[in-house]
């Protein structure tokens, strides 16, 4: 058993005192009653040392603050496997219920995923962990007990999209094992649904886990495999997105020529116009403005002087609801300025990035901000 609370707190670089302040702030915002400040300090210490169990009342607050599941909070290993049923009567009842999942119900699942995606984009992933965990459990349950292909495929498609979103949220929250498992779940669901676009998207995003883990060369191979998997079944916008992802990962791997080639491919496949949403793949947002940001990000990673111009163009065109993207863009600008020895400008953008990352609770962004801060 590992101490999940301490690990989650340390991932955010919070002291115990900071965690107590965040508990109190959360309680004020949601009109909840919590113990006194002095008592909370004792609770946190005892929770982390295993001398006091975390009650469900406080566990709910901590999950929302830290973006962890209940298993992660309590340091339990994630249990894998289908839901258990006892006896034939219950099994048949679950199968009958799954058979009655209608097109309308699947659409409701998709709409719930879309709502969670919107809230995540604007407010961050940490506070959504309970909703996302419950949403995935409902979809997995529906798929587990669905029997015939005509019922399974639409549910699997909905699960593929939700699992990939949940994986990205977990990666942003610093829960890398949960991210990896959810990407695997999304890939399996996409394969069952016969949806190569969903499979390609989940595979490419999973490459970022490898990148963050210090395996950029393997990540390059995986994102290229995603492009191969999608093949001719992909929409042009998704293909452009995949090449842009390849460019960023190649930049992290130090493959400058491959990075520029992939950027050219992304520009070649991107449809014209300001439309960003892909109607065939709702999780994909990409237009010329987004691609300029991505180009600037890749060039900044390479230390290329052209990065600054692309990034400022992207900053002017950025949708203000993309809070996490704005934090990433500020990091890119800081990196580009630091590569040119422009430390004052770099520090200014890092300050803005830190404010935005604090709003979303992004562990991944904070980690990058700290790495860049060390270069000042």
C-alpha positions in Angstrom: 0.0 0.0 0.0 1.4 3.4 -1.0 0.3 6.7 0.4 -1.8 8.1 -2.4 -2.6 11.4 -0.6 1.0 12.2 -0.1 1.9 11.3 -3.6 -0.9 13.4 -5.1 0.0 16.3 -2.9 3.7 16.1 -3.8 2.8 15.9 -7.5 1.3 19.3 -7.2 4.2 20.5 -5.1 1.8 21.5 -2.3 2.9 21.5 1.3 0.5 20.1 3.9 -0.3 23.7 4.8 -1.2 24.5 1.2 -3.5 21.5 1.1 -5.3 22.6 4.3 -5.8 26.1 2.7 -7.2 24.4 -0.5 -9.6 22.3 1.6 -10.9 25.4 3.3 -11.2 27.3 0.0 -13.1 24.4 -1.6 -15.4 24.2 1.5 -16.2 27.9 1.3 -16.9 27.8 -2.4 -19.3 24.8 -2.0 -20.8 25.8 1.3 -19.4 22.7 3.1 -18.6 22.3 6.8 -15.1 21.2 7.6 -13.0 21.1 10.8 -11.0 24.0 12.1 -7.6 24.9 10.5 -5.7 23.4 13.5 -7.7 20.2 13.2 -7.3 20.0 9.5 -3.5 20.1 9.9 -3.7 17.2 12.3 -6.0 15.3 9.9 -3.7 15.7 7.0 -0.7 14.5 8.9 -2.6 11.5 10.3 -4.1 10.7 6.9 -0.7 10.6 5.3 0.8 8.6 8.2 -2.0 6.1 8.1 -3.2 6.9 11.7 -6.6 8.1 10.6 -8.8 6.8 7.7 -10.0 9.4 5.2 -13.8 9.7 5.6 -15.9 9.8 2.5 -16.8 13.5 3.2 -13.2 14.5 3.0 -12.3 12.0 0.3 -14.9 13.7 -1.9 -13.1 17.1 -1.4 -9.6 15.6 -1.9 -10.6 13.9 -5.1 -11.9 17.1 -6.5 -8.8 19.1 -5.4 -6.2 16.6 -6.5 -7.8 15.0 -9.5 -7.4 11.5 -8.3 -9.7 8.5 -8.1 -10.7 6.9 -4.8 -8.2 4.0 -5.4 -5.4 6.5 -6.1 -6.3 8.6 -3.1 -6.1 5.6 -0.7 -3.1 4.1 -2.5 -5.0 1.0 -3.7 -3.9 -0.8 -6.8 -6.4 -0.3 -9.7 -8.5 -3.4 -10.0 -9.1 -4.5 -13.6 -11.8 -6.8 -14.8 -15.5 -6.8 -15.6 -18.2 -6.1 -13.1 -19.2 -9.2 -11.1 -22.7 -10.7 -11.1 -24.1 -13.4 -8.9 -26.3 -16.0 -10.4 -28.1 -16.4 -13.7 -31.1 -14.3 -12.9 -29.0 -11.2 -12.3 -26.8 -11.9 -15.3 -29.9 -12.2 -17.6 -31.3 -9.0 -16.1 -28.1 -7.2 -16.9 -28.0 -8.6 -20.5 -31.6 -7.6 -21.0 -30.9 -4.1 -19.8 -27.9 -3.7 -22.1 -30.0 -4.9 -25.1 -32.4 -2.1 -24.4 -29.7 0.5 -24.8 -31.2 2.6 -27.6 -29.7 5.0 -30.1 -31.0 7.8 -27.9 -29.2 6.4 -24.9 -25.9 6.2 -26.8 -26.4 9.8 -27.9 -26.9 10.7 -24.2 -23.6 9.1 -23.4 -21.9 11.1 -26.2 -23.5 14.3 -24.9 -22.2 13.7 -21.4 -18.7 13.1 -22.8 -19.0 16.4 -24.6 -20.1 18.2 -21.5 -17.1 16.8 -19.6 -14.8 17.8 -22.4 -16.2 21.4 -22.4 -15.8 21.8 -18.6 -12.3 20.3 -18.8 -11.2 22.7 -21.5 -12.4 25.7 -19.5 -11.8 24.7 -15.9 -9.4 21.7 -15.9 -9.6 18.1 -15.2 -9.0 17.8 -11.4 -12.6 18.5 -10.3 -14.1 16.1 -12.8 -12.5 12.9 -11.6 -15.6 11.5 -9.9 -17.9 12.3 -12.8 -15.4 10.9 -15.3 -14.9 7.7 -13.3 -18.7 7.2 -13.0 -19.2 7.9 -16.7 -16.6 5.4 -17.8 -18.0 2.7 -15.4 -21.5 3.2 -16.9 -20.2 2.8 -20.4 -18.0 -0.2 -19.6 -21.0 -1.8 -17.8 -23.2 -1.3 -20.8 -20.6 -2.8 -23.1 -19.8 -5.7 -20.9 -23.4 -7.0 -20.9 -24.3 -6.1 -24.5 -24.4 -9.2 -26.6 -25.1 -8.5 -30.3 -22.8 -6.4 -32.5 -25.5 -3.9 -33.4 -25.8 -3.0 -29.7 -22.1 -3.3 -28.9 -20.6 -1.2 -31.7 -22.3 2.2 -30.8 -21.6 1.7 -27.1 -18.0 0.8 -27.9 -17.7 4.0 -30.0 -19.0 6.1 -27.1 -16.6 4.3 -24.7 -13.6 4.9 -27.1 -14.2 8.7 -27.1 -14.9 8.9 -23.3 -11.9 6.7 -22.4 -9.5 8.8 -24.5 -10.8 12.0 -22.9 -10.4 10.4 -19.5 -6.9 9.4 -20.3 -5.9 12.9 -21.4 -7.4 14.3 -18.2 -5.5 11.7 -16.1 -2.3 12.7 -17.8 -2.9 16.3 -17.1 -3.6 15.5 -13.5 -0.3 13.6 -13.2 -2.0 10.1 -12.9 0.1 8.5 -15.6 -0.8 4.9 -14.9 -4.5 5.7 -15.1 -3.8 7.6 -18.3 -2.1 4.6 -19.8 -4.9 2.2 -18.8 -7.6 4.5 -20.1 -5.8 4.8 -23.5 -5.6 1.0 -23.7 -9.4 0.9 -22.9 -10.1 3.5 -25.6 -8.0 1.5 -28.1 -9.8 -1.7 -27.3 -13.2 0.0 -27.6 -12.3 1.6 -30.9 -11.2 -1.7 -32.3 -14.5 -3.4 -31.3 -16.4 -0.5 -32.7 -14.6 -0.7 -36.0 -13.6 2.9 -35.8 -10.0 3.5 -37.1 -10.2 7.2 -36.5 -10.9 6.7 -32.8 -8.1 4.1 -32.7 -5.6 6.4 -34.4 -6.5 9.3 -32.1 -6.1 7.2 -28.9 -2.9 5.7 -30.1 -1.4 9.1 -31.0 -2.3 10.7 -27.6 -0.9 7.7 -25.8 2.5 8.6 -27.4 2.5 11.7 -25.2 2.6 9.4 -22.1 5.8 7.9 -23.4 7.2 11.3 -24.2 6.5 12.6 -20.7 8.1 9.4 -19.3 11.3 10.2 -21.1 10.9 7.8 -24.1 10.5 10.2 -27.0 12.0 7.8 -29.6 9.4 5.1 -28.8 6.8 7.8 -28.8 7.8 8.8 -32.3 7.3 5.1 -33.4 3.9 5.0 -31.7 2.5 8.2 -33.3 3.7 7.1 -36.7 1.9 3.8 -36.1 -1.3 5.8 -35.3 -1.0 7.4 -38.8 -0.6 4.0 -40.3 -3.5 2.6 -38.4 -5.8 5.4 -39.5 -4.8 5.0 -43.1 -7.3 6.2 -45.7 -10.2 6.1 -43.3 -9.2 9.3 -41.6 -10.8 12.8 -42.1 -8.3 15.4 -43.5 -8.5 17.4 -40.2 -7.6 14.3 -38.1 -4.7 13.5 -40.5 -3.4 17.0 -40.1 -3.8 16.7 -36.3 -1.8 13.4 -36.3 1.0 15.0 -38.4 1.1 18.0 -36.0 1.4 15.6 -33.1 4.2 13.7 -34.9 6.0 17.0 -35.4 5.8 17.9 -31.7 7.0 14.5 -30.6 9.8 14.5 -33.2 10.9 17.9 -31.8 11.1 16.4 -28.3 13.1 13.6 -29.7 15.5 16.1 -31.4 14.6 15.0 -34.9 14.5 18.5 -36.5 14.2 17.5 -40.2 11.4 15.0 -39.4 9.7 17.6 -37.3 9.6 20.1 -40.2 8.5 17.5 -42.7 5.6 16.5 -40.4 4.6 20.2 -40.0 4.5 20.5 -43.8 2.3 17.4 -44.0 -0.1 18.9 -41.3 -0.4 22.1 -43.3 -1.0 20.2 -46.5 -3.9 18.1 -45.0 -5.6 20.8 -43.0 -8.8 22.0 -44.5 -9.1 25.7 -45.3 -11.2 28.1 -43.3 -11.7 29.0 -39.6 -13.7 26.0 -38.7 -11.9 24.1 -36.0 -14.2 21.2 -35.0 -14.0 18.0 -36.9 -17.6 16.8 -37.5 -16.4 13.2 -37.8 -14.2 13.4 -34.7 -15.6 15.8 -32.1 -12.5 15.6 -29.9 -10.4 17.2 -32.7 -10.0 21.0 -32.7 -7.7 22.2 -35.4 -7.6 25.2 -37.8 -4.9 27.5 -39.1 -4.7 29.3 -35.8 -4.3 26.1 -33.8 -1.7 24.8 -36.2 0.3 28.1 -35.9 0.4 27.4 -32.1 1.5 23.9 -32.7 4.1 24.9 -35.2 5.5 27.5 -32.8 5.5 24.9 -30.0 7.6 22.4 -32.1 10.0 25.1 -33.3 10.4 26.4 -29.8 11.4 22.9 -28.7 14.0 22.9 -31.4 15.2 26.4 -30.4 14.3 27.8 -33.8 14.0 31.7 -34.1 10.9 31.4 -36.2 9.0 30.1 -33.2 8.3 33.5 -31.7 6.5 34.9 -34.6 4.3 31.8 -35.0 3.5 31.8 -31.3 2.5 35.4 -31.1 0.2 35.0 -34.1 -1.4 32.0 -32.4 -1.8 33.9 -29.1 -3.7 36.6 -30.9 -6.1 34.1 -32.5 -6.5 31.7 -29.5 -10.1 31.0 -28.3 -10.3 32.3 -24.7 -12.1 29.2 -23.6 -9.1 27.0 -24.2 -7.5 27.7 -20.8 -5.1 24.8 -20.8 -4.0 25.5 -24.3 -3.3 29.1 -23.3 -1.1 27.9 -20.5 0.8 25.7 -22.9 1.1 28.6 -25.4 2.6 30.8 -22.7 5.1 28.0 -21.9 6.0 27.8 -25.5 6.6 31.6 -25.7 8.7 31.4 -22.6 10.8 28.6 -24.1 11.2 30.5 -27.3 12.4 33.7 -25.6 14.7 31.8 -23.3 16.3 30.1 -26.3 17.1 33.6 -27.6 18.4 34.8 -24.3 15.4 37.1 -23.7 15.0 36.2 -20.0 12.6 39.1 -19.0 10.1 38.2 -21.7 10.5 34.5 -20.8 9.8 35.2 -17.1 6.7 37.3 -18.0 5.2 34.5 -20.0 6.0 31.9 -17.3 4.2 34.0 -14.7 1.1 34.0 -17.0 1.4 30.3 -17.6 1.6 29.6 -13.8 -1.6 31.6 -13.2 -3.4 29.7 -15.9 -2.1 26.3 -14.8 -3.2 27.1 -11.2 -6.7 27.7 -12.6 -6.9 24.3 -14.2 -4.9 22.4 -11.6 -2.7 21.0 -14.4 0.2 19.0 -12.9 1.6 18.4 -16.3 1.8 22.1 -17.1 3.2 23.0 -13.7 6.0 20.4 -14.2 6.9 22.1 -17.5 6.8 25.6 -15.9 9.2 24.5 -13.2 11.6 23.0 -15.7 11.6 26.3 -17.7 11.9 28.3 -14.5 15.2 26.6 -13.7 16.6 28.0 -17.0 16.1 31.6 -15.8 
